[in-house]
Amino acid sequence: MLIMVGHSFFAFAILALNALAVLEMPFPNHKQPIAKQIAKESVEQDAKPLPKLKQKANFGIEGVCFIIISYTSIATIYLVSIWLPKFSESVAMMSPSASAQTINYYVIGTLANVILASILVKN
C-alpha cells in the first residue's frame, strides 16, 4: 500500500511543479489584437482565394482515434467509480458508507472543473 501512496505523491508533486511553472508564464493580451486581426484577415480574404488542403482528411483514421479517445474517457470514469471507494477504504481507512461518498465528491469536482474550464475559455 505504501508504494501506491508514494507514486501518487510523486504524480501530485509533478502536477504542482507544472502549475507553478505555468503561473509564472506571461499571457498575451488576447483582447486587443483580435479586432485588428479580424479586420486584416477580412481584407486579405477578399483579395486572396481560400487555401486548399494538401491532403484530404482521412475519416477512417480520425474515426478510429475518436473511438479510442471516447473509450478511454468512459473507461477512466468507470474505473474511478469502481476503484475509488475500494481505494479510500484500504488507504484512508474510511467506512464503506463514507468511501461511497467519495464518488459524489469526484462527480462534484468534475462538474466544477467543467464549469470553470468553460468560464476560462469564454473569457
PEKA-V92155 format. One record per backbone hydrogen bond with DSSP energy under -1.0 kcal/mol. NH is the residue of the N-H (numbers start at 1). CO is the residue of the C=O. If there is no record, write none. Layout:
BEGIN
nh->NH co->CO
nh->NH co->CO
END
This chain:
BEGIN
nh->5 co->1
nh->6 co->2
nh->7 co->3
nh->8 co->4
nh->9 co->5
nh->10 co->6
nh->11 co->7
nh->12 co->8
nh->13 co->9
nh->14 co->10
nh->15 co->11
nh->16 co->12
nh->17 co->13
nh->18 co->14
nh->19 co->15
nh->20 co->16
nh->21 co->17
nh->22 co->18
nh->23 co->19
nh->24 co->20
nh->30 co->28
nh->37 co->33
nh->38 co->34
nh->39 co->35
nh->40 co->36
nh->41 co->37
nh->42 co->38
nh->43 co->39
nh->44 co->40
nh->45 co->41
nh->46 co->42
nh->47 co->43
nh->48 co->44
nh->59 co->57
nh->62 co->58
nh->63 co->59
nh->64 co->60
nh->65 co->61
nh->66 co->62
nh->67 co->63
nh->68 co->64
nh->69 co->65
nh->70 co->66
nh->71 co->67
nh->72 co->68
nh->73 co->69
nh->74 co->70
nh->75 co->71
nh->76 co->72
nh->77 co->73
nh->78 co->74
nh->79 co->75
nh->80 co->76
nh->81 co->77
nh->82 co->78
nh->83 co->79
nh->84 co->80
nh->87 co->83
nh->88 co->84
nh->89 co->85
nh->90 co->86
nh->91 co->87
nh->94 co->88
nh->99 co->95
nh->100 co->96
nh->105 co->101
nh->106 co->102
nh->107 co->103
nh->108 co->104
nh->109 co->105
nh->110 co->106
nh->111 co->107
nh->112 co->108
nh->113 co->109
nh->114 co->110
nh->115 co->111
nh->116 co->112
nh->117 co->113
nh->118 co->114
nh->119 co->115
nh->120 co->116
nh->121 co->117
nh->122 co->118
nh->123 co->119
END
